[in-house]
């Protein structure tokens, strides 16, 4: 087993010390070659030491962990995010199947994340393999833009799709079928709940247990007990009675 050279980036020294101790005692094959408490220092360390892996704290004063990644056009190292906060950025990390540790984390969680890291390192150089990190960086850089793309995981890999091209999402058990403006659709191996968590930030609304719609693609609302949303692709999507009030309140903003 080749040794992983790692850098820890965290603004709290006790977190650096605790992680370093766990790695030393419980995770053979990992060498901590440096630590930093901020983005500027971390950038200098990464450029100088060329680590295989960076443990990156999400929440830090002045600049958060994502600011470090935005400094690179191409991230050549693996990343395991560490955070104490369940925020939207964490949902994006989970959606793109990236590794993260929610503080406080156990030895087992750390070992599992490292195992995934080793797998990623093996796959990184395979031809045709799309890096979820590259997609995540693109999403983060364009988070506030209308033409943001998300990565849709399928059995054949990842499909990149602009958010505004999604008309609606329909639940099919643990999978979700995505319907697009060009009348095509795609089955994705993620439950609807994960799409709801990710896309409500960009004007999507779950109108029914089985349906999440893009409010930008809604043409009209048809009155009824719950009613129906008429979408740009010609479909009528049922609005549940219990979600009707919140839906109409949100829809009135458009």
C-alpha positions as CSV (number, residue, x, y, z in Angstrom):
1,X,0.0,0.0,0.0
2,X,1.5,3.3,-1.1
3,X,1.7,6.0,1.5
4,X,-0.6,9.0,1.3
5,X,1.0,12.3,2.0
6,X,-1.5,14.6,3.6
7,X,-1.9,18.2,4.7
8,X,-4.4,19.3,7.3
9,X,-6.1,22.7,6.9
10,X,-8.1,23.9,10.0
11,X,-8.2,27.2,11.9
12,X,-8.4,25.4,15.3
13,X,-5.1,23.9,16.6
14,X,-6.9,21.3,18.7
15,X,-8.7,20.0,15.6
16,X,-5.4,19.7,13.8
17,X,-3.8,17.9,16.8
18,X,-6.8,15.5,17.2
19,X,-6.8,14.5,13.5
20,X,-3.1,14.1,13.4
21,X,-3.2,11.8,16.4
22,X,-6.0,9.7,14.9
23,X,-4.1,9.3,11.7
24,X,-0.8,8.4,13.5
25,X,-2.4,5.8,15.8
26,X,-5.3,4.4,13.7
27,X,-4.5,5.0,10.0
28,X,-1.3,3.4,8.8
29,X,-0.2,4.5,5.4
30,X,-0.9,8.2,5.9
31,X,1.8,10.7,6.6
32,X,0.9,14.2,7.7
33,X,3.5,16.5,5.9
34,X,2.1,19.8,7.0
35,X,-0.7,21.8,8.6
36,X,-2.2,25.3,8.0
37,X,-4.7,27.5,9.7
38,X,-5.8,29.6,6.8
39,X,-6.2,29.7,3.0
40,X,-3.0,31.7,2.2
41,X,-0.8,29.4,4.3
42,X,-2.5,26.3,2.9
43,X,-1.9,27.5,-0.7
44,X,1.8,28.0,0.0
45,X,2.0,24.5,1.6
46,X,0.2,22.8,-1.2
47,X,2.3,24.4,-3.9
48,X,5.5,23.6,-2.0
49,X,4.8,20.0,-0.8
50,X,2.4,18.7,-3.5
51,X,0.3,16.5,-1.2
52,X,-1.8,13.5,-2.3
53,X,-4.6,14.5,0.1
54,X,-5.8,17.7,1.9
55,X,-8.1,17.5,4.9
56,X,-9.9,20.8,4.4
57,X,-12.0,22.6,7.0
58,X,-15.1,24.2,5.4
59,X,-15.7,26.9,8.0
60,X,-12.7,29.2,8.7
61,X,-12.6,32.9,9.5
62,X,-11.8,35.4,6.6
63,X,-11.8,32.7,3.9
64,X,-13.6,29.3,3.9
65,X,-12.1,26.1,2.6
66,X,-13.7,26.4,-0.8
67,X,-11.7,29.6,-1.4
68,X,-8.6,27.5,-1.5
69,X,-10.0,25.2,-4.2
70,X,-11.1,28.2,-6.3
71,X,-7.4,29.3,-6.5
72,X,-6.8,26.3,-8.8
73,X,-8.0,25.7,-12.3
74,X,-7.4,22.0,-11.8
75,X,-7.2,20.4,-8.4
76,X,-4.4,17.8,-8.5
77,X,-4.9,16.5,-4.9
78,X,-7.7,14.6,-3.3
79,X,-9.8,16.4,-0.7
80,X,-11.7,15.2,2.4
81,X,-13.8,18.1,3.7
82,X,-14.2,18.5,7.5
83,X,-17.0,20.6,8.9
84,X,-19.2,21.0,12.0
85,X,-22.1,22.5,10.0
86,X,-24.9,21.0,8.0
87,X,-25.2,23.8,5.4
88,X,-26.0,24.0,1.7
89,X,-22.3,23.6,0.7
90,X,-22.3,20.3,2.6
91,X,-25.4,19.2,0.6
92,X,-23.5,20.0,-2.6
93,X,-20.5,17.9,-1.3
94,X,-22.8,15.0,-0.6
95,X,-24.6,15.3,-3.9
96,X,-21.4,15.2,-5.9
97,X,-20.3,12.1,-4.0
98,X,-17.2,13.8,-2.5
99,X,-15.7,12.7,0.8
100,X,-16.5,14.7,4.0
101,X,-16.3,14.2,7.7
102,X,-18.8,15.8,10.0
103,X,-17.2,16.9,13.3
104,X,-16.9,15.2,15.7
105,X,-16.1,12.1,13.6
106,X,-15.1,8.6,14.7
107,X,-12.0,6.6,13.8
108,X,-14.2,4.3,11.6
109,X,-15.6,7.3,9.7
110,X,-12.0,8.6,9.1
111,X,-10.8,5.1,7.9
112,X,-13.8,4.8,5.6
113,X,-13.1,8.2,4.0
114,X,-9.4,7.3,3.6
115,X,-10.4,4.1,1.8
116,X,-12.6,6.1,-0.6
117,X,-9.6,8.4,-1.1
118,X,-7.4,5.5,-2.1
119,X,-10.0,4.3,-4.6
120,X,-10.2,7.9,-6.1
121,X,-6.4,8.0,-6.4
122,X,-6.5,4.8,-8.4
123,X,-9.3,5.9,-10.6
124,X,-7.9,9.5,-11.1
125,X,-5.6,8.5,-13.9
126,X,-7.9,6.2,-15.8
127,X,-8.8,7.6,-19.2
128,X,-12.4,8.8,-19.5
129,X,-13.1,9.0,-15.8
130,X,-14.8,12.3,-14.8
131,X,-13.7,13.7,-11.5
132,X,-16.6,14.6,-9.1
133,X,-14.3,17.3,-7.7
134,X,-14.0,19.0,-11.1
135,X,-17.8,19.2,-11.3
136,X,-18.1,20.3,-7.7
137,X,-15.6,23.2,-8.3
138,X,-17.6,24.3,-11.4
139,X,-20.8,24.2,-9.3
140,X,-19.2,26.3,-6.5
141,X,-17.7,28.8,-8.9
142,X,-21.1,29.4,-10.5
143,X,-23.3,29.0,-7.5
144,X,-25.0,32.4,-7.9
145,X,-25.3,32.2,-11.7
146,X,-28.3,31.2,-13.7
147,X,-26.3,28.9,-15.9
148,X,-25.0,26.7,-13.1
149,X,-24.4,23.1,-14.1
150,X,-24.9,20.1,-11.8
151,X,-23.5,16.7,-12.1
152,X,-26.1,13.9,-12.5
153,X,-24.7,10.5,-11.5
154,X,-25.9,7.7,-13.8
155,X,-24.9,4.1,-14.3
156,X,-22.5,5.1,-17.0
157,X,-20.8,8.0,-15.2
158,X,-21.7,11.7,-14.8
159,X,-23.9,13.9,-17.0
160,X,-23.4,17.7,-16.8
161,X,-26.6,19.6,-17.1
162,X,-27.4,23.4,-16.8
163,X,-30.0,23.8,-14.0
164,X,-32.3,25.9,-16.2
165,X,-32.7,23.0,-18.6
166,X,-34.4,20.9,-16.0
167,X,-38.2,21.2,-16.1
168,X,-39.1,18.8,-13.3
169,X,-38.0,15.8,-11.3
170,X,-40.1,12.8,-10.6
171,X,-39.5,10.2,-7.8
172,X,-39.3,6.5,-8.7
173,X,-38.4,4.9,-5.4
174,X,-34.7,5.4,-4.7
175,X,-34.2,6.8,-8.2
176,X,-35.3,10.1,-9.8
177,X,-36.3,10.7,-13.4
178,X,-35.2,14.1,-14.7
179,X,-37.2,15.8,-17.5
180,X,-35.5,18.4,-19.6
181,X,-36.6,21.3,-21.9
182,X,-35.6,19.3,-25.0
183,X,-38.2,16.7,-24.0
184,X,-35.5,14.1,-23.1
185,X,-35.3,12.5,-19.7
186,X,-32.7,10.7,-17.6
187,X,-32.9,8.3,-14.7
188,X,-30.5,9.2,-11.9
189,X,-29.4,7.1,-9.0
190,X,-30.3,9.6,-6.3
191,X,-33.6,9.9,-4.4
192,X,-35.8,12.9,-4.9
193,X,-35.1,14.2,-1.4
194,X,-31.4,14.9,-2.4
195,X,-32.5,16.9,-5.4
196,X,-34.9,18.8,-3.2
197,X,-32.1,19.7,-0.8
198,X,-29.8,20.8,-3.6
199,X,-32.2,22.6,-6.0
200,X,-34.5,24.5,-3.6
201,X,-31.6,27.0,-3.5
202,X,-32.1,27.7,-7.2
203,X,-35.9,28.1,-7.5
204,X,-37.2,24.6,-7.4
205,X,-40.1,23.6,-5.3
206,X,-41.4,20.1,-4.2
207,X,-45.1,20.4,-4.9
208,X,-45.8,16.7,-4.2
209,X,-44.2,13.7,-2.6
210,X,-43.3,12.5,-6.0
211,X,-42.7,15.8,-7.9
212,X,-40.1,18.6,-7.7
213,X,-40.5,21.4,-10.3
214,X,-38.4,24.2,-11.7
215,X,-40.5,27.3,-11.0
216,X,-38.7,29.1,-13.8
217,X,-40.2,26.5,-16.2
218,X,-43.8,26.8,-14.8
219,X,-46.2,28.5,-17.2
220,X,-49.4,28.6,-15.1
221,X,-51.3,27.2,-12.2
222,X,-54.6,25.5,-12.5
223,X,-56.9,25.8,-9.5
224,X,-58.2,22.7,-7.7
225,X,-58.1,21.0,-4.3
226,X,-54.4,21.1,-4.6
227,X,-54.3,22.2,-8.2
228,X,-51.9,21.6,-11.0
229,X,-48.7,23.3,-12.2
230,X,-48.6,23.5,-16.0
231,X,-45.0,23.2,-17.1
232,X,-43.2,24.4,-20.2
233,X,-43.0,20.8,-21.6
234,X,-46.8,20.6,-21.5
235,X,-47.2,18.4,-18.5
236,X,-49.6,19.0,-15.6
237,X,-47.9,18.3,-12.3
238,X,-50.2,17.7,-9.3
239,X,-49.8,20.0,-6.3
240,X,-50.6,18.3,-3.0
241,X,-53.2,20.0,-0.8
242,X,-50.9,20.3,2.2
243,X,-48.1,22.0,0.1
244,X,-50.5,24.3,-1.8
245,X,-50.2,27.4,0.4
246,X,-46.4,27.4,0.6
247,X,-46.3,26.7,-3.2
248,X,-48.5,29.6,-4.1
249,X,-46.5,31.9,-1.8
250,X,-43.3,30.9,-3.5
251,X,-44.8,31.0,-7.0
252,X,-46.0,34.6,-6.5
253,X,-42.4,35.7,-6.3
254,X,-42.0,34.9,-10.0
